[in-house]
Protein backbone atom coordinates (compact mmCIF):
# COMPACT_ATOMS: atom_id res chain seq x y z
CA UNK A 1 0.00 0.00 0.00
CA UNK A 2 2.80 2.42 0.91
CA UNK A 3 4.64 1.70 -2.34
CA UNK A 4 1.52 2.40 -4.37
CA UNK A 5 0.92 5.70 -2.60
CA UNK A 6 4.51 6.93 -2.89
CA UNK A 7 4.70 6.01 -6.57
CA UNK A 8 1.76 8.34 -7.26
CA UNK A 9 3.70 11.51 -6.37
CA UNK A 10 3.19 13.85 -9.26
CA UNK A 11 2.99 17.62 -9.56
CA UNK A 12 2.48 20.33 -12.13
CA UNK A 13 4.76 23.28 -12.84
CA UNK A 14 4.18 25.76 -15.69
CA UNK A 15 1.66 23.54 -17.49
CA UNK A 16 4.01 20.52 -17.40
CA UNK A 17 3.43 17.46 -15.25
CA UNK A 18 6.30 15.77 -13.42
CA UNK A 19 6.63 12.55 -11.46
CA UNK A 20 8.73 12.70 -8.31
CA UNK A 21 10.84 9.54 -8.26
CA UNK A 22 12.35 9.84 -4.76
CA UNK A 23 10.96 11.04 -1.47
CA UNK A 24 7.60 12.52 -0.68
CA UNK A 25 5.99 15.43 -2.49
CA UNK A 26 5.52 18.58 -0.43
CA UNK A 27 1.86 19.32 0.15
CA UNK A 28 0.65 15.85 -0.78
CA UNK A 29 -1.87 14.47 1.73
CA UNK A 30 0.11 11.25 2.18
CA UNK A 31 3.38 13.09 2.87
CA UNK A 32 2.22 14.35 6.26
CA UNK A 33 1.07 10.89 7.31
CA UNK A 34 4.29 9.14 6.25
CA UNK A 35 6.43 11.88 7.80
CA UNK A 36 4.58 11.59 11.11
CA UNK A 37 4.95 7.80 11.14
CA UNK A 38 8.68 8.03 10.42
CA UNK A 39 9.32 10.75 13.03
CA UNK A 40 7.42 8.75 15.66
CA UNK A 41 9.54 5.73 14.77
CA UNK A 42 12.76 7.75 15.13
CA UNK A 43 11.60 9.20 18.44
CA UNK A 44 10.85 5.80 19.91
CA UNK A 45 13.99 4.04 18.62
CA UNK A 46 16.82 6.56 18.31
CA UNK A 47 16.03 10.00 19.67
CA UNK A 48 15.12 8.87 23.19
CA UNK A 49 18.55 7.27 23.59
CA UNK A 50 20.27 10.40 22.29
CA UNK A 51 18.34 12.58 24.76
CA UNK A 52 19.54 10.45 27.66
CA UNK A 53 23.11 10.07 26.43
CA UNK A 54 23.71 13.80 25.89
CA UNK A 55 21.64 15.06 28.87
CA UNK A 56 19.21 17.04 26.72
CA UNK A 57 16.99 19.32 28.81
CA UNK A 58 14.09 19.57 26.40
CA UNK A 59 12.91 18.09 23.13
CA UNK A 60 9.82 19.62 21.56
CA UNK A 61 8.25 18.79 18.22
CA UNK A 62 5.32 20.29 16.35
CA UNK A 63 4.62 18.51 13.06
CA UNK A 64 8.10 18.40 11.47
CA UNK A 65 9.68 21.27 13.43
CA UNK A 66 11.99 20.29 16.29
CA UNK A 67 13.38 22.41 19.14
CA UNK A 68 16.13 20.90 21.31
CA UNK A 69 17.32 22.59 24.50
CA UNK A 70 20.59 21.77 26.22
CA UNK A 71 23.23 23.33 28.46
CA UNK A 72 26.47 23.84 26.57
CA UNK A 73 28.44 23.34 29.81
CA UNK A 74 27.07 19.80 30.16
CA UNK A 75 26.39 18.76 26.55
CA UNK A 76 28.89 18.80 23.74
CA UNK A 77 27.19 17.65 20.56
CA UNK A 78 29.55 17.36 17.61
N, C-alpha and C positions, 0 to 999 in steps of 0.2 A: 504494500500500500504506500509506504514512504517513497519507494523508488518511483512509482507512478506519479505521485504528487510532485516530486522534485524534478522529474523530467518534463513537466508541463510548465516550466518557468519561461515565459515569453513576455516581451514588452515591445512597445512601439516608440520610435523616435523619428521625428520628421518624416512621417508617412511611410516609414520602413519598419517591418517587423523583424525582431531578432529573437533568437533562442539563447538563453543563458545556459551554458554547458556545465559550469561549476558553481557551487554555492547556492545560496537562496536569493531570490529577487527581493529587493527592497520594496516594501509596500504590499507585497503579496500576502493574502490572508494566511497562507500556510507558513510563511516565514516566521511570524511571531510565535506560532505554536511550536515549531521545531526549535527555535532559538530558546524558548522557555524550557523545553524539555532538556536540551543540552546543558543550559546553565544550571538547572537543578541537579543534573547528573554530576557536573563538575563540583558543585558546592558539596554534595554529599560524599564524593569520593576523594577529591584532591584539595579543595580550598579549605575545608575544615582542618586538615592536617597542617597546612601552611599557616593558618591562623594560630594554632597552638605552638608550632615550632618557632615562629618569629615573634611571639608575644604581641600579636596585633590587638589593639584596644577596641577597634570597632570596624565592622564590615557591614555596609549598607548597600542594598541593591534595589533599584526601581526599574522594572523592565530590563533593559540592557545597559543601564548606567550603573557604575559601581563606584563607591566612595570607601576608601580604606584609611583608617586612622591609626597612627602608631607614634611612639616616642622615639625620636632619632637617637637618644642616649642609650636606649635598650635594644632597639631593632636596627640592624644594618642589612638592608635588602640590596643585593647586588647581583 
